[in-house]
Amino acid sequence: MTVALEGRGLSRAFGGFRALDGVDISVESGQIRGLIGPNGAGKSTLIDVLSGRAQNWSGQIFLDGEEITHLKIQDRRHRGLARSFQRTNIFPTVSIGMQLTVASRALGDSGLAEVVEALNLGPLLDHQAAKVSYGDQRRLDLALALVGRPRVLLLDEPAAGLTVEESLTLAGILRDLVRRWGTTVLIVEHDMEVIFSICDRITVLNLGKTLAEGGPDQVRRDPAVVSAYLGSQA
């Protein structure tokens, strides 16, 4: 398998606190990779670094073997690296349809209809984003990240604030869509039901370093992971 996204020696510090401490990560093309760990482990910081939203960090990043370390956010997006946010990155007073149309035009993509259908947003296109449910807002945020059929998708807690049923439904939609498109996914998520149900492989961070990596069953049984994070969740 080819490597779609790779980070080498990624480090970032806030004063004396090292949020990332020489992290290496390599995600194969078409893989859904989970990224888990305790609060403060460095998960969202890693997503920020990979997506180009972080400053004052060191290391190298490669997309499909091409170095993108110094590319700006917009350039990474046009190269096929997209992300969603822990807090939805939407415009509350703008209709769902308009937001998706603008994003699609900006990326020169004509496949918007498939995204709308997959996430069941058709009935909501004329609604202002602020006037739909939180679950619908999260689906809009995911749809905005999926516009343009990105080669690599970074997801920062896409199920945050959703019910168990909503989380599993969203996870199923995501899994089916990225499989159909061959999209590579790196997902940060605290809901272990979501992580263990859709991920091919899981990376565990703790205190800014890689604690473990492996398949879902392997990670679930790892004593260091159970001690540091999973505990009774395992």
Order of alpha helices (4+ residues) and beta strands (2+ residues): beta-beta-beta-alpha-beta-beta-alpha-beta-alpha-alpha-alpha-beta-alpha-beta-alpha-beta-beta-alpha
